[in-house]
């Protein structure tokens, strides 16, 4: 029987290349589908609930406001817009925390599998549970960075690029907005992904925010294409899954006339993404574990201070 160490190959002891990480991540995911699904599905369902609860509360706040110009003006001069914005970000932040929690657990599992150890799904969550302060601080910082960087990039693009798109490409407003949103997401990913490994660094090595961010940047140095490729794979897989789900329900199942089905499908798509997100998480975890324990002479003293359980 092929062991996980043999499955991954000797490349675990060397800096990874872009295509190899995705292949190894897919191999691990398929071989241990039940394990990784159990680590990601439940947090994704909880995160979906956060988003649903926030959206439901927003609908309740705006239930009596007409969907007209007068209604929009009424909202602009009230506290509802601030409450709705806060609720919206609370839902997204809850979803992000659940993703980070699952990512931390996946990293534990990948580390154990790469060393031939058995994996208990419950124990994989213990690192984040035992370091809630560090986990919340790093995850909160990264979320704030995503929001701020995304807003600045979108604002700059709206001023400099949107007019160009409207003038020369002349698409519909929805297509122009989609293209801008996609471009913003890619730019935000390029800026934020070098620091995403700060989540397992903070919980594994018990470092502070600044140290974890510096450590993550060092671990991902020269791996920008690998990290971006994994991000694109996750988003593309989620999008294709969404298209397939919508086709099945609205075309194959002919459920277009069912009240409230559109919003239900939206949350079902978010939860269903848990089936494809583990591949990218495993890839990120492989990038982290590629540096352990090989080539230790390249590391700072923080490497030697990592808990013994990481290497045992």
C-alpha positions in Angstrom: 0.0 0.0 0.0 1.4 3.4 -1.0 2.1 5.6 2.0 1.4 9.3 2.1 5.1 10.0 2.2 5.6 7.9 -1.0 2.5 9.5 -2.6 3.9 12.9 -2.1 7.4 12.0 -3.2 10.8 13.4 -2.3 9.8 16.8 -3.5 8.4 17.5 0.0 12.0 18.1 1.0 12.6 20.7 -1.6 11.1 24.0 -2.7 7.8 23.2 -4.6 7.0 24.0 -8.2 3.6 25.3 -9.3 2.1 22.3 -11.0 3.5 19.8 -8.5 1.8 21.4 -5.5 -1.6 21.2 -7.1 -1.1 17.6 -8.2 0.1 16.5 -4.7 -2.8 18.4 -3.1 -5.3 16.6 -5.4 -3.7 13.2 -4.6 -3.9 13.8 -0.9 -7.5 15.1 -1.1 -8.7 12.1 -3.1 -7.0 9.6 -0.9 -8.2 11.1 2.3 -11.5 12.7 1.1 -13.4 11.8 4.2 -10.8 13.3 6.5 -10.5 16.6 4.7 -14.2 16.9 4.0 -14.9 16.5 7.7 -12.3 19.3 8.5 -13.8 21.8 6.0 -17.5 21.0 5.6 -18.7 21.7 9.2 -16.8 25.1 9.4 -18.2 26.0 6.0 -21.7 25.3 7.1 -21.2 27.4 10.2 -19.8 30.2 8.1 -22.8 29.9 5.7 -25.1 30.3 8.7 -23.3 33.5 9.7 -23.9 35.0 6.3 -27.5 33.8 6.2 -28.2 35.3 9.6 -26.6 38.7 8.6 -28.6 38.8 5.4 -31.8 37.8 7.1 -31.3 40.6 9.7 -30.6 43.2 6.9 -33.8 42.1 5.1 -35.7 42.6 8.4 -34.3 46.2 8.8 -35.2 47.2 5.3 -38.5 45.3 5.0 -40.7 48.5 5.2 -38.5 50.6 2.9 -39.8 50.7 -0.7 -37.4 49.7 -3.5 -37.7 53.1 -5.2 -35.6 56.3 -5.5 -37.4 57.7 -2.5 -36.7 54.6 -0.5 -33.0 54.9 -1.4 -32.9 58.5 -0.3 -34.6 57.5 3.0 -31.9 54.9 3.7 -29.1 57.4 2.9 -30.3 59.7 5.7 -30.8 57.1 8.4 -28.7 54.7 10.4 -29.9 51.7 8.5 -27.1 51.9 6.0 -24.5 51.7 8.7 -26.3 48.9 10.5 -26.7 47.0 7.2 -23.0 47.5 6.4 -21.9 46.3 9.8 -24.1 43.3 9.6 -22.8 42.5 6.1 -19.2 42.6 7.3 -20.1 40.6 10.4 -21.4 37.8 8.1 -18.3 37.9 5.9 -16.0 38.0 8.9 -17.8 35.0 10.4 -17.3 33.1 7.1 -13.6 34.1 7.0 -13.0 32.9 10.5 -14.5 29.6 9.7 -12.3 29.3 6.6 -9.2 30.2 8.6 -10.3 27.7 11.3 -10.6 24.9 8.7 -7.3 25.9 7.1 -5.5 25.6 10.4 -7.0 22.1 10.9 -6.1 21.1 7.3 -2.5 22.2 7.9 -2.3 20.0 11.0 -3.6 17.0 9.0 -1.2 17.5 6.1 1.7 17.8 8.4 0.8 14.5 10.2 0.1 12.7 6.9 3.4 13.8 5.4 5.2 12.1 8.3 3.1 8.9 8.2 1.1 9.5 11.3 -2.5 8.7 11.8 -4.9 11.7 12.0 -7.7 12.4 14.4 -10.0 15.0 12.9 -10.9 16.4 16.3 -7.3 16.9 17.3 -6.6 18.9 14.1 -8.7 21.7 15.5 -6.9 21.9 18.8 -4.1 24.2 17.7 -6.5 27.0 16.9 -8.6 26.2 20.0 -5.5 26.3 22.3 -4.4 29.7 20.8 -7.7 31.6 20.4 -6.1 35.0 21.0 -3.4 34.6 18.3 -5.8 33.0 15.9 -8.4 35.7 16.2 -5.7 38.5 16.0 -4.1 37.2 12.9 -7.4 36.2 11.2 -8.9 39.6 12.1 -5.8 41.5 10.7 -5.9 39.6 7.5 -9.7 40.2 7.1 -9.2 43.9 7.7 -6.4 43.9 5.2 -8.5 42.2 2.6 -11.3 44.8 3.0 -9.1 47.9 3.0 -6.9 46.8 0.1 -10.0 45.6 -1.8 -11.7 49.0 -1.3 -8.6 51.0 -2.3 -8.1 48.9 -5.5 -11.7 49.0 -6.4 -11.8 52.8 -5.9 -8.7 53.3 -8.1 -10.0 51.0 -10.8 -13.4 52.7 -10.8 -11.7 56.0 -11.5 -9.1 54.9 -13.9 -10.4 51.7 -15.7 -14.2 51.8 -15.6 -14.5 54.7 -18.0 -12.1 52.9 -20.4 -14.2 49.7 -20.2 -17.4 51.6 -20.8 -15.9 53.6 -23.7 -14.1 50.9 -25.7 -15.6 47.6 -24.7 -19.2 48.9 -24.1 -20.4 45.9 -22.1 -23.5 45.9 -20.0 -23.2 47.3 -16.5 -23.3 43.8 -15.0 -20.5 42.5 -17.1 -18.3 45.6 -16.4 -19.0 45.2 -12.7 -18.1 41.5 -12.9 -14.8 42.2 -14.7 -13.8 44.8 -12.2 -14.7 42.5 -9.3 -12.7 39.7 -10.8 -9.7 41.9 -11.3 -9.9 43.3 -7.8 -10.1 39.8 -6.4 -6.9 38.8 -8.2 -5.0 41.9 -7.1 -6.1 41.5 -3.5 -5.1 37.8 -3.7 -1.6 38.8 -4.9 -1.2 41.2 -2.0 -2.7 39.1 0.8 -1.7 35.5 -0.1 2.0 35.9 1.0 0.6 36.4 4.5 -2.0 33.7 4.7 0.4 31.2 6.2 0.5 33.5 9.3 -2.6 31.6 10.4 -0.9 28.2 11.0 2.3 30.0 12.0 0.5 31.8 14.8 -1.1 28.6 16.1 1.7 26.2 15.5 4.7 28.3 16.5 2.8 30.6 18.9 4.2 33.8 17.5 2.6 37.2 17.6 1.0 39.0 14.7 4.1 40.8 13.4 6.3 37.7 13.8 3.7 35.5 12.1 3.3 37.8 9.2 7.0 38.1 8.7 7.3 34.3 8.9 4.6 33.8 6.4 6.1 36.2 4.0 9.4 34.4 4.2 7.8 31.0 3.8 6.0 32.1 0.6 9.0 34.0 -0.8 9.4 32.9 -4.4 6.1 31.0 -4.3 3.8 33.7 -5.5 2.8 31.8 -8.6 2.1 28.7 -6.5 -0.1 30.5 -4.1 -1.9 32.4 -6.8 -2.4 29.3 -8.8 -4.0 27.5 -5.8 -6.3 30.5 -5.3 -7.4 30.6 -8.9 -8.0 26.8 -8.8 -10.2 27.2 -5.7 -12.2 30.1 -7.2 -12.6 28.5 -10.6 -13.7 25.2 -9.1 -16.2 26.9 -6.9 -17.6 28.9 -9.9 -17.9 25.8 -12.0 -19.7 24.0 -9.2 -22.0 27.0 -8.8 -22.8 26.9 -12.6 -23.5 23.1 -12.4 -25.8 23.5 -9.4 -27.7 26.4 -10.9 -28.2 24.5 -14.2 -29.4 21.4 -12.3 -31.9 23.3 -10.2 -33.2 25.9 -12.6 -33.0 23.9 -15.9 -32.9 20.3 -15.1 -35.1 20.5 -12.0 -37.2 23.4 -13.4 -37.3 25.1 -10.1 -37.3 28.7 -11.4 -40.8 29.4 -10.1 -40.3 28.3 -6.5 -40.4 31.3 -4.2 -37.1 32.1 -2.3 -35.2 29.5 -4.3 -32.6 31.9 -5.7 -31.4 33.0 -2.2 -31.4 29.3 -1.0 -29.3 28.3 -4.0 -26.8 31.1 -3.2 -26.2 29.7 0.3 -26.2 26.2 -1.0 -23.4 27.3 -3.4 -21.4 28.7 -0.6 -21.7 25.5 1.5 -21.1 23.3 -1.6 -17.8 25.1 -2.2 -16.5 23.2 0.9 -16.1 20.2 -1.5 -13.5 21.9 -3.6 -11.9 24.4 -1.2 -9.8 21.7 0.6 -7.6 21.3 -2.5 -6.3 24.9 -2.2 -6.0 24.6 1.6 -4.0 21.4 1.2 -1.8 23.2 -1.3 -1.2 26.1 1.1 -0.4 23.6 3.8 2.1 21.8 1.5 3.8 25.1 0.9 4.1 25.5 4.7 5.3 22.0 5.2 7.8 22.0 2.4 10.0 24.1 4.7 9.7 21.6 7.5 12.0 19.9 8.4 14.2 20.1 5.3 16.8 22.8 4.7 16.7 24.0 8.3 19.9 26.0 7.8 17.8 28.5 5.8 15.5 29.2 8.7 15.7 31.7 11.5 15.8 30.7 15.2 12.0 30.7 15.2 12.1 27.4 13.3 13.9 25.6 16.1 11.4 27.0 18.6 8.4 25.3 16.9 6.6 22.8 19.2 8.0 19.3 19.2 4.6 17.9 18.1 5.2 19.5 14.7 8.1 17.2 14.0 7.4 14.1 16.0 
